[in-house]
Amino acid sequence: MIDGRQVRAARAMLGWSREELLAAAGISMSALLRMEGALADSRSSTLNKVVKALNQAGIEFVTREDGGIGVVLRAGQTRPSSQG
């Protein structure tokens, strides 16, 4: 299970705003805010959409044996420019 802190960190690594993640994952702002703030357990379907979108962008979620968590940007992935 991923943590809201990992979602926020993944967005930061990619340079994505919340709106960009919403568009990529197809979820609502309220669902994302709950997930990132850990205010409530997110539905597995919502979590799966977020994980899939971030994985496709090059993010890997890490959970270590000692309980440490994090995110990694796969080698060869570049941070997309946020120029509009």
Secondary structure, DSSP 8 states (H G I E B T S, - for coil): ---HHHHHHHHHHHT--HHHHHHHHT--HHHHHHHHHTSS---HHHHHHHHHHHHHTTEEEEE-TTS-EEEEE-TT--------
